[in-house]
């Protein structure tokens, strides 16, 4: 029976991510889950810690934040694609969630390359340290496509861990990113959404076991919305690495998520980006 509820939850998560501009009302999501509205709301809240409305709002705003920074669509188009009736209501809700208007958020995200006129001073500096990272065992889901869409896989992974009471075996959320998005077509980008787990966990059949890379790493700490991570990567590869005297080695970039967007304001999110070094 627990598996049945997990399947319903995963179906709804898939639906929200696939239809940000669609009907994401409680009634419709209850229909997707094949459960009565009253009972579905209780089940969803108990299993995820969020109401349906909170989850929909968070996912829509995250999608909007990514599109504002990584797409050149007009703000009205972003609002429409995220399911808001008009730009005014979108602006009000976005401002409540991110503490600034969509236009201001986009301007903050459009940070110039540090290799072009760095004296203008609006390029952020992120702290980087070199350290030894241990190998970690991940329970993961494969993700193919735009990195900004991997949140869907993390949502599903969290649902699986919650419904099966696997969190006591977990020690953090980790993303592995295998390709350079400026060199590989978006549809072909490869990544894993993972949870670091203990050695005594019997790996579920529907999750992939992946070893996160170990050894010498350049580790950059970034604070802020996930939509701004591209600028952080640009700094790491475009400024810090050339000036450091270090050489990268083969291996995926790794992101360690130190807190969660489900209970943390976007500007307070903490992410460690780790790149393997020779």
C-alpha positions in Angstrom: 0.0 0.0 0.0 2.9 2.4 0.8 4.2 1.9 -2.7 0.8 2.9 -4.1 1.0 6.2 -2.2 4.5 6.8 -3.4 3.5 6.2 -7.0 0.7 8.8 -6.6 3.1 11.3 -5.1 5.6 10.8 -7.9 2.9 11.1 -10.5 1.9 14.5 -9.0 5.5 15.7 -8.8 6.0 14.8 -12.5 2.8 16.6 -13.4 3.7 19.8 -11.6 7.1 20.0 -13.3 5.7 19.1 -16.7 2.8 21.6 -16.5 3.9 24.8 -14.7 1.4 26.8 -16.7 -1.4 24.2 -16.4 -4.2 23.7 -13.9 -2.4 22.9 -10.6 -5.4 23.4 -8.4 -5.9 21.1 -5.4 -8.8 19.5 -7.2 -6.8 18.7 -10.4 -3.8 17.4 -8.5 -6.1 15.2 -6.5 -7.5 13.8 -9.8 -3.9 13.2 -10.9 -3.3 11.3 -7.7 -6.6 9.5 -8.0 -7.6 10.4 -4.5 -10.3 12.6 -2.9 -9.4 16.2 -2.4 -9.7 16.1 1.4 -7.6 12.9 1.8 -5.1 13.8 -0.9 -4.2 17.1 0.8 -3.6 15.4 4.1 -1.5 12.6 2.5 0.6 15.1 0.5 1.3 17.3 3.4 2.1 14.4 5.8 4.5 12.8 3.3 6.3 15.9 2.0 6.0 18.5 4.8 4.5 21.0 2.4 1.0 21.7 1.3 0.2 21.3 -2.4 -0.1 25.1 -2.7 3.3 25.6 -1.2 4.9 23.0 -3.5 3.3 24.4 -6.6 4.3 28.0 -5.7 7.9 26.9 -4.9 8.3 24.9 -8.1 6.8 27.7 -10.3 9.0 30.4 -8.7 12.1 28.2 -9.1 11.3 27.6 -12.7 10.7 31.3 -13.2 14.0 32.3 -11.5 16.0 29.9 -13.8 14.2 31.2 -16.9 14.8 34.8 -16.0 18.5 34.3 -15.8 19.0 31.7 -18.5 16.5 32.6 -21.2 16.0 35.9 -23.0 12.2 35.7 -22.9 10.2 38.8 -21.9 9.1 38.8 -18.3 5.5 38.5 -19.4 6.3 35.3 -21.3 8.1 33.9 -18.2 5.0 34.7 -16.2 2.7 33.0 -18.7 4.8 29.9 -18.9 4.9 29.6 -15.1 1.1 29.8 -14.9 0.5 33.3 -13.7 -2.5 35.2 -15.0 -0.6 38.4 -15.8 2.8 40.0 -15.2 1.5 42.1 -12.3 0.4 39.1 -10.2 3.7 37.3 -11.1 5.7 40.3 -10.1 3.9 40.5 -6.7 4.4 36.8 -6.0 8.0 36.7 -7.2 8.9 39.7 -5.1 7.3 38.0 -2.0 9.4 34.9 -2.6 12.7 36.4 -3.8 12.7 39.8 -2.2 13.0 41.7 -5.5 11.1 42.1 -8.7 11.7 39.7 -11.7 13.4 42.5 -13.5 15.8 43.2 -10.7 16.5 39.5 -10.3 17.3 39.2 -14.0 19.6 42.2 -13.8 21.4 40.7 -10.9 21.8 37.4 -12.7 23.1 39.0 -15.9 26.6 39.3 -14.5 29.3 40.2 -17.0 32.1 37.8 -17.8 35.1 38.6 -15.5 37.3 38.4 -18.6 35.5 41.4 -20.1 35.9 44.7 -18.2 36.3 43.2 -14.7 37.0 46.6 -13.3 33.3 47.5 -13.5 32.9 45.6 -10.3 29.6 43.8 -10.5 31.0 40.3 -10.8 30.7 38.4 -7.6 33.6 36.7 -5.8 32.9 33.4 -4.2 35.2 31.8 -1.6 37.1 28.8 -2.9 39.2 26.3 -0.9 41.3 23.3 -1.8 40.5 20.2 0.2 40.4 16.5 0.2 37.0 15.0 -0.3 36.1 11.4 0.7 34.4 9.1 -1.7 30.7 8.9 -1.0 28.1 6.4 -2.0 25.0 7.9 -3.7 21.5 6.6 -4.2 20.7 8.4 -7.4 18.3 9.1 -10.3 19.7 9.7 -13.8 18.8 13.0 -15.4 19.2 13.9 -19.1 18.5 17.4 -20.3 18.8 21.0 -19.0 20.5 21.2 -15.7 17.8 23.7 -14.5 15.3 20.9 -14.8 17.1 18.5 -12.4 14.9 19.8 -9.6 12.2 17.4 -10.8 14.6 14.4 -10.2 15.5 15.7 -6.7 11.8 16.1 -5.9 11.2 12.5 -6.9 14.2 11.3 -5.0 13.0 13.1 -1.8 9.6 11.5 -2.3 11.1 8.0 -2.5 13.2 8.6 0.6 10.3 10.0 2.6 7.8 7.3 1.6 10.2 4.5 2.4 11.7 6.1 5.6 15.2 6.0 4.1 16.3 9.4 5.5 18.0 7.8 8.6 20.5 6.3 6.1 21.1 9.7 4.4 23.8 12.4 4.9 23.0 15.0 2.3 21.8 15.8 -1.2 24.4 15.7 -4.0 24.3 16.5 -7.8 26.8 15.2 -10.3 27.1 17.1 -13.6 29.1 15.5 -16.4 29.0 18.0 -19.2 29.8 21.6 -20.0 26.4 23.2 -20.9 28.2 25.7 -23.2 29.7 22.8 -25.2 27.0 20.1 -25.1 23.4 20.4 -26.5 20.9 21.1 -23.7 18.9 18.0 -24.5 22.0 15.8 -24.2 23.3 17.1 -20.8 23.9 14.2 -18.4 23.7 14.4 -14.6 22.7 12.5 -11.5 20.5 13.7 -8.6 21.7 11.8 -5.6 21.5 11.3 -1.8 24.7 10.3 0.0 23.8 7.1 1.9 25.5 4.8 4.4 27.2 1.6 3.4 24.6 -0.6 5.2 21.7 0.6 3.0 20.4 -2.0 0.6 20.2 0.0 -2.6 16.6 0.1 -3.9 16.1 -1.5 -7.3 14.7 1.7 -8.9 17.7 3.9 -7.8 21.2 3.9 -9.3 24.3 3.4 -7.1 26.9 6.0 -8.0 30.2 6.9 -6.3 30.8 10.6 -5.9 34.4 11.4 -6.8 37.0 11.6 -4.0 40.4 13.3 -3.7 41.7 16.8 -4.2 39.0 19.3 -5.0 38.5 23.0 -5.6 35.4 23.7 -3.4 33.5 26.9 -3.9 30.7 28.0 -1.5 27.9 29.8 -3.2 25.0 31.4 -1.4 21.8 32.3 -3.3 19.2 31.0 -5.6 20.1 28.0 -7.7 19.4 30.1 -10.8 22.6 32.0 -10.1 24.9 29.0 -10.1 26.0 29.7 -13.7 27.7 32.9 -12.6 29.4 31.0 -9.8 30.7 28.4 -12.3 31.9 31.2 -14.6 33.9 32.6 -11.7 35.4 29.3 -10.7 36.5 28.3 -14.2 37.1 31.8 -15.7 38.9 33.6 -12.8 39.8 31.3 -9.9 41.2 28.3 -11.8 43.5 30.3 -14.3 44.9 32.3 -11.3 45.3 29.4 -9.0 48.0 27.4 -10.8 45.9 24.3 -10.4 44.8 21.9 -13.2 41.4 20.2 -13.3 41.3 16.4 -13.6 38.7 14.3 -15.4 35.6 13.9 -13.4 32.1 15.5 -13.0 31.5 18.7 -11.2 29.7 18.0 -7.9 27.2 20.2 -6.0 26.6 19.6 -2.3 23.3 21.2 -1.2 23.7 22.3 2.4 20.1 23.2 3.0 16.7 22.8 1.3 14.5 25.2 -0.8 11.5 23.7 1.0 12.3 25.5 4.2 15.0 28.1 3.2 14.6 31.5 1.5 16.3 31.6 -2.0 18.9 34.1 -0.9 19.9 31.8 2.0 20.4 28.6 0.0 24.0 27.3 0.4 25.6 25.2 -2.3 29.2 23.8 -2.4 30.5 23.4 -6.0 33.4 20.9 -6.1 35.7 20.4 -9.1 38.3 17.6 -9.2 42.0 18.8 -9.3 45.1 16.9 -10.3 
